[in-house]
């Protein structure tokens, strides 16, 4: 059996690089919430004070109620359609 070791080494090097990139993404995904908690503790603000000035943040899958965002819908709502 004839094995091309140069090609095999290049494929293994590429696979290792891809696994390294995925490992970096995984580590960042795990460390981001930990760092966010530390930043929140560092810059903790009074919850009862000025937090009511900000709008409620919704996720991308949260339902939008009818008429909730009429002022931001642009030209299509000006004529009532």
Order of alpha helices (4+ residues) and beta strands (2+ residues): alpha
